[in-house]
Amino acid sequence: MNKIFLIFGGLLLSTILANGQATISPAKAQSKPITIKGGTIHIGNGQVINNGYVTFDKGKITAIGEGIATGTTDADVIDATGKQVYPGFICPITTLGLIEIAEGARGTEDDEETGDLNPNVRSIVAYNTDSKVIPTVRSNGILLAQPTPNGGTIQGQSSVVQLDAWNWQDAAYKTDIGIHLTWPVAQPQGRRRGRPAAGVPEESPAEKAQKAIDAIEKLFDEAKAYADISKPDVDNLRLAAMKGLFNGTKKLFVNADGAKEIVQAINFGKKMGVQVVIVGGNESYLVTEVLKDNNVPVILKETQRLPDKDEDDVYLPYKLPKILQDAGVLYGLTGVGFWRQRNLPFEAGEAVGYGLTKEQAISMITINNAKILGIDKTTGTLEVGKDANLFISKGDALDMITINVDNAFIQGRNINLDNLHKQLYKKFADKYGVKANL
């Protein structure tokens, strides 16, 4: 009886999700050259071209400059006069496409595996291109993302995807770029049930953290030894997945907020000979010299939050990007979870009011994120030879009031910017006789 109820409930949920939004098909490949002219072009590296043009063909940018477009006479022309042209925003460290409905519909959550050490888990194979959340994120100029696994100490591997595809194979932009680790923290635990056995001393938080660190080091030592063997007698999926860390093809993304944990993670990376990226880094401002000296980048997690400690400056999260900018540390930005990633440009815009220039804030979620993810040779800025990942907004894309994306392109494909939010807005605007401003 219970099984029948679960099956019926699952079918009902699937029906609701399927009928909740009209199907939006992925765009077809670019068939002829396109020129965007007359707009203000934000290159992504700090440069701005007023009254500029950008031309792309077969998914690649072929020309960019100021004034009248040159070189291509048979291109479709989009007049962007009075509008802003940006590189596609890039969202790292997200569960976008891995979770559809959080906390209440477990069948739509596919972001973690059982177990504590899972370096062989690949998030890309769980990525759902049919997620109804993706179009809402895409409509704010976010065109690439890094779906990332959760759970345990070593969560698994992540890949970069472009957000307009039929399946995960089509979506894959760069696969298995890194392995994700949560650095153990020596924090006092709350009251727990039961007591330790008689004669067995209770472990302190520091001892528990050290035991977890020892387990991580043991696994990495084994993986390093395994990577040195050209043809192992016995295949080990966990250790084989970590081989890229030692030959430089993968990075180690370490979740660490405290200054102590950040330094520990950096020293661990040096010891093991792997490239480390700090994720979170709430106290990174305390160890900027260590980060810079070791060439370790930081992916900050949102600016619109409260500081960790009561004694901290309440505006510290807003100021943190500027602090890292001044210290010469490479930094990027992500949001939280999956649907809230649509606020990524506004999180970046928040930092403009606290020291960053507007172009630096744009770089934070374009070329900076691209460099950290290792995709800066193909995207992150509007330059000849790079993929045509870009969008046009009628207003400032970092401002939630003025942003209005009316064209977006991924590898030159003109993508559909419709989503359920827009459909509902138009539906009730029609009901009450209000002009829909889409």
N, C-alpha and C positions, 0 to 999 in steps of 0.2 A: 504493500500500500504506500509506504513511504517512497519507494522507488518511483511508483507511478506519479505521485505528487511532485517529486523533484523533476521528473521528465516533463510533466505538464507545465510546471513553473518555468523551466528553462525555455520551452517552446514559446510560452507567452511573452517572456522577456525578449526573446529573439524577435518576435513579431512586432513588439513595441519599438525596439531599436530600428528594425528594418523600415517601419512605416513612419518613423519620427522625422525623416528628412528625405527629400527627393534625391535620387541617385545623381551624383556629380561625377561624370566620367573624366579620366585623366586626359590631358591635352595631347593632340597629335604632334609629331615631330615638325619642326620648323620647315616650311616648304619654300620660302623665298626670303630675301633680305628684308630687314625691318630697320628703319631709322627713326629714332626719337629726337625731335628737334625743339629748340626754343626754351628748354627747361633749365633749372638750376641743378647742375650735376654734382653730387657729392661722391667723390672718387672712393672714399673709404679710408684713405691714408692721410687725411687732413687737408687735402686739396679740394678746392671748389671751382667749378667752371660755370660762370654765369652765361646765360643765353648760349648754351652748348648743344652738342649733338652726340649721339652714340649710335653706331650702326653695328648690327650683328647678323650673322648668316651661318646656317648649319650649326646653330647652338653656340657659336663662338663670337666674341666681340672682334670686329674687324677694323673699326675706326672710332675715334673719340676726339673731340676738340671743341673749339669755340667758334661761333658764327655759323656759317652755312656748311652743311655736310658735303663732303667730297668723296669721290671714288665710286659710289654706287648710284646709278641713275634709275634702276628698275625696282627700287625698294619700296615697300609699303611705308608710308610716312605717318607717324603719330605726332600730332602737335601738342607739345607739353608746355606751351607758353604759360607762365605764371604758376607752374607746378614744380615739384621737387622730384629728382630722380636719385635713387639710392641703390647700392648693392643689396642683395637679399640678406636679411638678418639671419644670423646663425645661432641656434639654441643648443648649447652643450648640456650634458648631465640632466636628462629629463626622462620621465616615464611616458611621454607622449607616444601613443600607438601601442603601449604595453598595458595600459589601464583605460577602461572606458567609463566605468562607474565605480568610484572608490567607496569603500566602507559600506557594504550592503549588497553588492552583487559580485560575489567571489568568482563567478564564472567569467567575469569580464576583466579580472585582474591576472596578468601573466608577467609580472615583473620580478619574481624571485623563485628560487628553487629551495628545496629542503637541504639541510646540511650547512656547515659553517665555512668550508673551504671549497669553492666551486670555480676555479679559474677556467675550466673547460666549458662553462655555460656560455652560450652565444645569444645575446638579446636579439640579434637581427632576425633569427628564424621565428621569433615570437611577435615581430612587429606587424601590426594590423593596419594595412593601407586603407581599409574601409572604415576606420574610426571616424565617427561623426565629429570628433573634437578637432581633427587636423584642419579642416577647412576654416574653422573659426580662428585658429592660430595663423594660418596662411594669409588670411584677410588683413592682418596687421603687418605684413611684410616679412614674416618669418618663413623662409623658404628651405632651410636645411636644419637638421636637428641630429642629436646624438642620443638615441634611445639607450638607456643605461639600466642594467639590472640592479636589484636591491637584495637585501637579506644576507645575513652571515657576515663573516669577517672579510672573505674574498668573494665578491658577488659574481664575478664573471667578466665576460668581454663585451665591449660596446663597438658599434659601428656608426658611421655617419650616413644619413639617408636624405634624399631630396623628397619634399613633401607633396609629390604628385605622381602617383604610380599605381599600377594594377596589382602588384604583389611585392613582396619584400625583395625579390631578386631584381625587379625593375627599380625599386627605390634605392638600392644599395649604391652609395656614392663612394665610400671607402670603407671596406669591411675590416672588422677585428683590429681596430687601431690601438686598443689598450685594454688593460685589466684593472679592475676596480677593487680597492682595498679600504676598509675602514680601520683607522689606527686605534688601537686599544687606549682607553682613557681610564685613569685611576680615579674614579669618582665613587664617593660613598654610596652604598646601596640603601634603599629604603628597607623598612621592616619586612622580614620574610617569614614564611611558615617554617616551623620546625627548628631544631637546633642541631649543631654538629654532634656526631657520635661522641660518647664519653671518651676522654683522653685524646681526642683529635682537635687540635687548635683550629680556630676559625681563620680563614685567609683574610688578610686585609685587602682593600681595594687595589693598593699598589702591587701586592703579590699576585692578585688575579690578573692585573694588566700585564705584569711581567711574564706570567705564564702564557698569556695569549701572544705576546711578542716573541717568546721563545718558539712557540708553535709556528708562527709566521716565518721566522728565520730558518727553522728546520726544513720547512717546505721549500723555501727559496734555495737553500743549500742543495737539496735533492734535485730541484729543477735545474740548477746551474750545472750540476754534475751530469744530469741526463742530457742537457743541451750539448755537452761536449762529446757525446757519443754519436757518431755518424749513423750507425745502424744498430739501435738497441735490440737486444734479444727478446725483450718483452715490451710491448707497447703500453704506455701509461698515458691516458688521455689528459689527466690533470697536468702532469709534468710537461707533456708535449705542447699543451696550450700556452705554456709560459716561455717557450723557447724564444719567441719574438722579443721578449723583454731583454734578453741578453745579446741579441744580434742587432738591436736598435730599430726593429720594425714595429715595435709596440711600446707604448708608454705605460707607466704605472700611475694611475689616478688615485690619489690617497685622500680620503675624507678626513680632514683634521682642522679643527677650529682653534684650539689653544696654542699659544706660543711654544710651550714645551713639546707638545705632540708634533707640531710643524717641524721643529728642529730635529726631533727623533726620526721623523719620516725622511727628512733630507739626508741625515747621516746614514740611515738604513739604505737609501738609494745609492749613496756613494760607495758604501761597503759592498753592495751587490752588483754595482756597475750598471744600474738601470736608470732610465730617464723618469724623473718624478714630476708630477703635476699635482699641486695642492688644490683640493676642492673644498670650498667653504672659506677657510682662512680668516675667520672673524678677528683673530688677533695677529694677523699677518703684519699689521702696522708696527708691532713690537719687534719684529725680526726681519725688517726689510733688507738690512745689510747681508744677512745670511742668505736670503732668497736671491739677491742680486749676485753675490759672489759665487753662488752655485748654479746660477742660470736656471732657477726653478720658477716657472710661471704659476699664477694663482687664478682659479676660476671662482669668483665671488658668487655667493648665493643671495641674490636680491638685495636691493637697497632699502626697500620699503618695509622695514622691520625695526624692532627695538634692539638696543645693544644687549649683549649677554649679561653684563654686570650692572648693578644699580648705580655704582660709582662712575660708570663710563659716561662720556658726553652723549646726550640723547641723540645728537645728530651724527654720531660716529659712523653708522652704516652708510649715510649719504656722503660722508667725506672720504671714506676708505679708498674709492677709486682714485681720487686726486692724490692721496698720500702715496699710493703705489706708483702713480704716474710720475710724481716728483722724485721718487726714489729710484726710478729707472727699472722697475720690476715689470715684466710682461704680465698683464692681467686681462681677464675676460669676465663675462657676466652671464649668469643664468638666472632663472626664476625658481619656482618651487613646483614640483609635481608635474602635471600634464596640462590641464586646461588653463592654469594660471600663466602658462608661458606666453599667452597672447599679450600679457602685460610687459613682456621683455623690453620693448622700446621705451615704455614709460618708466620702467625701473632705471634704464640708462639715462633718460631725460632728468630723473630726479637728481642725479649727480651733477648736472649742469648748474644747478642752483647752489652747489657747494664746491665750486672750484674748477671742475672740468670745463673745457670749451665744448661747444656743441659738436664740433668735428671729432674731438677726442672721444666723446660719448658714442658717436657713430662708429668710430674705429673699434671701440670696446666690444661691440656686438657684431662686427664684421671681420676686419682683417686680424684683430687680436685673437678672437675665437678661432679663426681659420688657422693661424699660426700654431696655436696650442693643439689643435686637432690634426695638424699636419696636412691641411688641404689648401694652404695659401698659394700654392703654385697654380691652382685651377680656379679659385674663387676667393671672395673676401674683399676685392676691390674691382673697380671698373677699369680694366686695362686691356689693351689689344692682346689677343691670344687666350684670354681667360674665358671661362664659361659665361654665357649671358644669363646670369642669375641676378635679376634686378627688378625693381618695381617703381611705379610712378604714384606719387601721392599729391592730392590737391593742396595739402597743407603740411606743416611740420610733422614728420613721422614720429618724433619723440614726445609729442604733445597729444594726450588722449582726446583733447577737444578739437584739434585741427586735423588730425590724421584722417585721411580718406583715400584709401588705396583703390585706384580705378583700373590699373593694369599691372600685371605681374608676369614675369617670365622666368622659367626654370630651364636652363640649357636651351634657351631660345624659344621654348614652347609657351604659347600664350595661355596661361592656366585660368580655369574657371574660379572666380572669386565668390561664388554664391555659397551660402551656408545657412544652417537652420536659424541662426539668430536673425539674419537678414530677412528670411522668409516670414518669420513670426512678426518682425517689425512691420513689414509691408502689409501683412494680413490685417493687423489691427489698425494700422494707419488708414487702410481702405475702409475698415469698419466705421471709424470715427471721422472720416473725411479729412484726415490730416495728410499733407503732402509728404511722402517718404523721401528723405534726403539721403540717398544711398550713393 
